[in-house]
Amino acid sequence: MRGRKAVVDLAAGYAGVFLEDQLEKKYPNAAKEFHWQWFFPQESLTAVASSGEKRRYHVHDSRFQDVMYLAVRKAQLTKRVTTHTLRHSFATHLLQANYDIRTIQTLLGHSDVRTTMIYTHCVPSRTLKELKSPLDF
């Protein structure tokens, strides 16, 4: 979805995406660069009042929450699931894949490693007998 809309928008000459003011001042061309395009773009383009340019916003968080709610109901899950559950799943999978706790801390944006350590209770510790070669993953 990201790539398709971004390529079509940029090829059609649209002004890219909305960025924070300071970011746009520092990097004036960033709004049109592919790697700044939204992963989940909004369906419609929005006109900039001052210039008339058309740009695209990202999908609002509430849309994800609504879709997640419907998916959980449809799957008839009995456990409470929210969009934040995806963050926990991401961290847990990184731990299971033997990523360093400091790397996970950086990816999650935690200032204190103790916050990241909360995720370690979900992953069983391994002994030397259970050690796998990286080639086995």
Solvent accessible surface area in square Angstrom, and as a share of the most:
residue,aa,sasa,rsa
1,M,114,0.51
2,R,67,0.24
3,G,27,0.26
4,R,167,0.61
5,K,35,0.15
6,A,5,0.04
7,V,88,0.50
8,V,91,0.52
9,D,8,0.04
10,L,50,0.25
11,A,88,0.69
12,A,65,0.51
13,G,61,0.58
14,Y,67,0.26
15,A,7,0.05
16,G,2,0.01
17,V,4,0.02
18,F,42,0.17
19,L,26,0.13
20,E,137,0.62
21,D,105,0.54
22,Q,131,0.58
23,L,49,0.24
24,E,41,0.18
25,K,148,0.63
26,K,142,0.60
27,Y,100,0.38
28,P,99,0.62
29,N,108,0.55
30,A,0,0.00
31,A,3,0.02
32,K,111,0.47
33,E,69,0.31
34,F,99,0.41
35,H,123,0.55
36,W,78,0.27
37,Q,13,0.06
38,W,71,0.25
39,F,129,0.54
40,F,91,0.38
41,P,6,0.04
42,Q,60,0.27
43,E,106,0.47
44,S,67,0.43
45,L,50,0.25
46,T,47,0.27
47,A,63,0.49
48,V,34,0.19
49,A,110,0.85
50,S,111,0.72
51,S,68,0.44
52,G,52,0.50
53,E,72,0.32
54,K,95,0.40
55,R,32,0.12
56,R,19,0.07
57,Y,93,0.35
58,H,78,0.35
59,V,21,0.12
60,H,119,0.53
61,D,88,0.46
62,S,47,0.31
63,R,129,0.47
64,F,73,0.30
65,Q,98,0.43
66,D,84,0.44
67,V,91,0.52
68,M,30,0.14
69,Y,126,0.48
70,L,115,0.57
71,A,54,0.42
72,V,21,0.12
73,R,156,0.57
74,K,175,0.74
75,A,63,0.49
76,Q,154,0.68
77,L,94,0.47
78,T,145,0.84
79,K,164,0.69
80,R,206,0.75
81,V,38,0.22
82,T,45,0.26
83,T,43,0.25
84,H,98,0.44
85,T,47,0.28
86,L,110,0.55
87,R,84,0.31
88,H,73,0.32
89,S,43,0.28
90,F,99,0.41
91,A,0,0.00
92,T,20,0.12
93,H,117,0.52
94,L,21,0.11
95,L,24,0.12
96,Q,72,0.32
97,A,49,0.38
98,N,89,0.46
99,Y,109,0.42
100,D,82,0.42
101,I,39,0.20
102,R,143,0.52
103,T,56,0.33
104,I,0,0.00
105,Q,23,0.10
106,T,104,0.61
107,L,100,0.50
108,L,13,0.06
109,G,65,0.63
110,H,32,0.14
111,S,117,0.76
112,D,48,0.25
113,V,31,0.18
114,R,181,0.66
115,T,58,0.34
116,T,0,0.00
117,M,91,0.40
118,I,106,0.54
119,Y,12,0.05
120,T,49,0.29
121,H,145,0.65
122,C,65,0.39
123,V,29,0.16
124,P,103,0.65
125,S,109,0.71
126,R,115,0.42
127,T,86,0.50
128,L,156,0.78
129,K,195,0.83
130,E,95,0.43
131,L,127,0.63
132,K,119,0.51
133,S,51,0.33
134,P,111,0.70
135,L,169,0.84
136,D,98,0.51
137,F,129,0.54
